[in-house]
Amino acid sequence: MSHWAPGGALASNVEITAATVLRGDIIQVGGRACRVSDLFQLPQGAKQLLFESGELLTISGRTRLVAVRMTRRRWRSP
């Protein structure tokens, strides 16, 4: 499902894995929304996510999470 966000961005829920997570993804952890600010590759396909709050989350190559991903709306001229 997608929703319009302020500023013309489109917010959509996406399933992410260690292979598909991106900077800027918002993941709910412990009831709090945490935005990914940096990623670190680990052995066996795992990744360590650094959130804007300074907290770290390590996910294995098989972990599946749901995140909110913001995409910019592209304007087309008629």
Rosetta blueprint (number, residue, H / E / L):
1 M L
2 S E
3 H E
4 W E
5 A E
6 P H
7 G H
8 G H
9 A E
10 L E
11 A E
12 S E
13 N E
14 V E
15 E E
16 I E
17 T L
18 A L
19 A L
20 T L
21 V L
22 L L
23 R L
24 G L
25 D L
26 I E
27 I E
28 Q E
29 V E
30 G L
31 G L
32 R E
33 A E
34 C E
35 R E
36 V E
37 S E
38 D E
39 L E
40 F E
41 Q E
42 L L
43 P H
44 Q H
45 G H
46 A L
47 K E
48 Q E
49 L E
50 L E
51 F E
52 E L
53 S L
54 G L
55 E L
56 L E
57 L E
58 T E
59 I E
60 S L
61 G L
62 R L
63 T L
64 R L
65 L E
66 V E
67 A E
68 V E
69 R E
70 M E
71 T E
72 R E
73 R L
74 R L
75 W L
76 R L
77 S L
78 P L
